[in-house]
Amino acid sequence: MASKFRLALIQLYVEKFRPNNLARASRLIAQAASNGAAVVVLPEFFTCWCDPKYFIENKEQLDGPTNRMLSQAARDNRVFLFGGTFPEAIPDSEMLYNTCQIFNPRGDLVGMFRKLHLFDVDLGPRMKITESEMMVPGKSLTVVDTGFCRTGFGVCVDLRYPELARLYAKRGVDLMTYMGGFSLTTGPHHLQVLQRARAIDNQIYVANVGPASNHDAPYVTYGHSAVADPWGRIIGETGSDEDIVYADIDLDLIADTRTRLPVDHMRRDDLFETRDLTEEQT
Ligand SMILES: NC(=O)CCC(=O)C(=O)O
């Protein structure tokens, strides 16, 4: 496995409907590849606004237009593509999954991940969100070997659960990729702290990529996509506008950090453990 590669996070400005978003994402994937990225990541709900009305109008199945654009962009640009998330229609149901598709540089679908935790919160005026009214949570973890790194996936609020990142670390991931759309209420206080904590907990790289802030949208995302290294340092970040974050990943830093600070060796596994009760991916 190559130990160094360039990662690109596309903090996309998301419009109401799918076609413009797919076109803009496709252009930015090409731009990231031309700047040397081997692995490119899109944000949560990059195909439409994050809102029940727009989910219904833009939902699609796994073999829909989003799948086709992502496959072609991965193939045309010869990149590994972690394709953000889209509202996945569930046949014979009004409910949705929040789903990520992962493509190799030949354009083959090599993995998918469905958001595990649903964001049901009442954070004050205009910030009451009940995702469980229209979404079904996933039940399994997804690990993908890119040839550059071994990656685990989470979506947005999944970043809040240290046990989840710990399970992935036990499966040997070098990089956790969270596609998120943190809120303007929680993001400024929690997002980077959580991201750095997951990196420090597990001594791995942690990427978080959200849509750019769009103040016309019903749910305004915070942006601030970033990459944390195994020491917990932020090595690439942006603000709230559309942008691409680049980070040069050096996997040797993981072993180096673990040698200098052997948290795993010191861990009291005789006193507590994190058990894996997830289902196999179907
Ligand atoms: N869509 C989400 O899961 C939002 C999560 C979020 O904002 C948080 O604070 O957690």
The ligand as an ORCA input file, in Angstrom:
! r2SCAN-3c Opt
* xyz 0 1
  N     -27.498     15.744      9.914
  C     -26.912     15.557     11.081
  O     -26.697     14.423     11.503
  C     -26.539     16.807     11.829
  C     -25.670     16.518     13.025
  C     -25.331     17.719     13.820
  O     -25.482     18.852     13.409
  C     -24.819     17.488     15.166
  O     -24.629     18.460     15.880
  O     -24.609     16.324     15.566
*
